[in-house]
Amino acid sequence: MAAVEYGATAENLQSLYREYDWWADRDDEAVRRALRNTDETVLLREDGDPVAAARVLTDYVYYAMVYDVIVAENHRGEGLGKELMAAVRDHPRLQDVAPSLLAREGLVPFYEQCGFEVMDGEIEHPDGDPEPLSWMLYRRDDE
């Protein structure tokens, strides 16, 4: 079982991001800036080395969105992802809010094993009919 830390440095995160092609282009200053604007982080260590991490943006009441879930490549398949998600779920400052995340289709079964449920994309209104939801993004010209 890995050691859980609630809090991570940009260097901890970068050591994990650099080995994953999806985030290999993240530069140090941008990661530091993102971390300054992140409400909570969860880091797992083995033998002192970062092996898994996640960031959480939250208002501590209604929303807690989990981002950048990552496990070191040489530790995948060891159960660290489940440990990480349990540490997010059990985070002392997140006990009054239900964590949520966006999952790529291939990772849905993993997150379901961690206790997350696929939502149906609709919300119920107190006055009746459900209303569909759509994930939306404003793309900036420089992206």
C-alpha positions as CSV (number, residue, x, y, z in Angstrom):
1,M,0.0,0.0,0.0
2,A,1.4,3.4,-1.0
3,A,1.7,6.4,1.3
4,V,-1.0,9.0,0.8
5,E,-0.2,12.7,0.9
6,Y,-2.8,15.4,0.6
7,G,-0.8,18.0,-1.2
8,A,1.7,17.8,-4.0
9,T,4.4,20.0,-5.5
10,A,4.6,20.9,-9.1
11,E,7.8,18.8,-9.3
12,N,5.9,15.8,-8.0
13,L,3.2,16.2,-10.7
14,Q,5.7,16.9,-13.5
15,S,7.7,13.8,-12.7
16,L,4.5,11.8,-13.5
17,Y,3.3,14.0,-16.4
18,R,6.6,13.8,-18.3
19,E,6.3,10.1,-18.8
20,Y,2.8,10.2,-20.2
21,D,2.6,11.5,-23.9
22,W,-0.8,13.1,-23.3
23,W,0.8,15.6,-20.8
24,A,4.5,15.5,-21.9
25,D,4.2,19.0,-23.3
26,R,3.2,20.6,-20.0
27,D,5.9,23.0,-19.0
28,D,7.1,23.6,-15.4
29,E,5.7,27.1,-15.0
30,A,2.3,26.1,-16.4
31,V,2.1,23.2,-13.9
32,R,3.1,25.5,-11.0
33,R,0.4,27.9,-12.1
34,A,-2.2,25.2,-12.4
35,L,-1.3,23.8,-9.0
36,R,-1.6,27.3,-7.3
37,N,-5.2,27.3,-8.6
38,T,-6.0,23.7,-7.6
39,D,-8.0,23.3,-4.4
40,E,-6.8,19.8,-3.4
41,T,-4.2,17.3,-4.6
42,V,-3.7,13.7,-3.7
43,L,-0.3,12.1,-4.2
44,L,0.8,8.5,-3.6
45,R,4.4,7.6,-2.9
46,E,6.3,4.4,-2.8
47,D,9.8,4.4,-1.4
48,G,9.6,8.2,-1.4
49,D,8.9,8.5,-5.1
50,P,5.6,9.9,-6.5
51,V,3.7,7.0,-8.2
52,A,0.2,8.4,-8.6
53,A,-1.6,11.7,-8.4
54,A,-4.8,13.6,-9.0
55,R,-6.0,17.2,-8.8
56,V,-9.4,18.3,-7.5
57,L,-11.2,21.6,-8.2
58,T,-14.0,22.1,-5.7
59,D,-16.3,24.5,-3.8
60,Y,-16.4,21.9,-1.0
61,V,-20.3,22.0,-1.1
62,Y,-21.7,21.1,-4.5
63,Y,-18.9,20.3,-6.8
64,A,-15.5,18.4,-6.7
65,M,-14.2,17.7,-10.1
66,V,-11.3,15.3,-10.4
67,Y,-8.6,16.0,-13.0
68,D,-5.3,14.7,-14.1
69,V,-5.5,11.2,-12.6
70,I,-2.2,9.5,-13.4
71,V,-0.2,6.4,-12.3
72,A,3.4,6.0,-13.1
73,E,3.8,3.8,-16.1
74,N,6.1,1.3,-14.3
75,H,3.4,0.9,-11.5
76,R,0.3,0.4,-13.6
77,G,-1.6,-2.7,-13.0
78,E,-0.6,-2.8,-9.3
79,G,-3.8,-1.4,-7.9
80,L,-2.5,2.1,-7.3
81,G,-5.2,3.7,-9.4
82,K,-7.8,2.2,-7.1
83,E,-5.8,3.4,-4.1
84,L,-5.6,6.8,-5.5
85,M,-9.3,7.1,-6.2
86,A,-10.0,5.8,-2.7
87,A,-7.7,8.5,-1.3
88,V,-9.6,11.1,-3.3
89,R,-12.9,9.8,-2.0
90,D,-11.6,9.7,1.6
91,H,-9.9,13.1,1.5
92,P,-10.8,14.7,4.8
93,R,-11.7,18.1,3.2
94,L,-14.0,16.5,0.6
95,Q,-16.3,14.6,2.9
96,D,-19.3,16.9,2.2
97,V,-19.2,16.7,-1.6
98,A,-19.4,13.9,-4.1
99,P,-16.4,13.8,-6.5
100,S,-17.1,13.6,-10.2
101,L,-14.9,13.4,-13.3
102,L,-15.0,13.0,-17.1
103,A,-13.7,9.6,-18.2
104,R,-12.5,8.5,-21.6
105,E,-14.7,5.6,-22.7
106,G,-12.0,3.0,-22.2
107,L,-11.5,4.0,-18.5
108,V,-15.2,3.9,-17.6
109,P,-15.0,0.3,-16.2
110,F,-12.0,1.3,-14.1
111,Y,-13.8,4.2,-12.5
112,E,-16.9,2.1,-12.0
113,Q,-14.7,-0.4,-10.0
114,C,-13.7,2.6,-7.9
115,G,-17.4,3.3,-7.1
116,F,-18.1,6.0,-9.7
117,E,-21.4,5.8,-11.6
118,V,-22.0,6.8,-15.2
119,M,-24.7,9.5,-15.1
120,D,-27.4,9.5,-17.7
121,G,-26.7,13.0,-19.0
122,E,-30.0,14.3,-17.7
123,I,-31.0,16.2,-14.6
124,E,-34.3,16.0,-12.9
125,H,-36.2,19.2,-12.3
126,P,-38.4,19.6,-9.2
127,D,-41.3,20.5,-11.5
128,G,-41.2,17.5,-13.7
129,D,-39.5,16.4,-16.9
130,P,-35.8,15.6,-17.0
131,E,-33.6,17.9,-19.1
132,P,-30.6,16.6,-21.1
133,L,-27.1,17.9,-20.3
134,S,-24.3,18.4,-22.8
135,W,-20.6,18.8,-21.9
136,M,-19.5,22.1,-23.5
137,L,-16.1,23.7,-24.2
138,Y,-15.2,27.2,-25.4
139,R,-12.1,26.7,-27.6
140,R,-9.7,29.6,-27.6
141,D,-7.9,30.5,-30.9
142,D,-4.5,29.5,-29.5
143,E,-5.5,25.9,-28.7
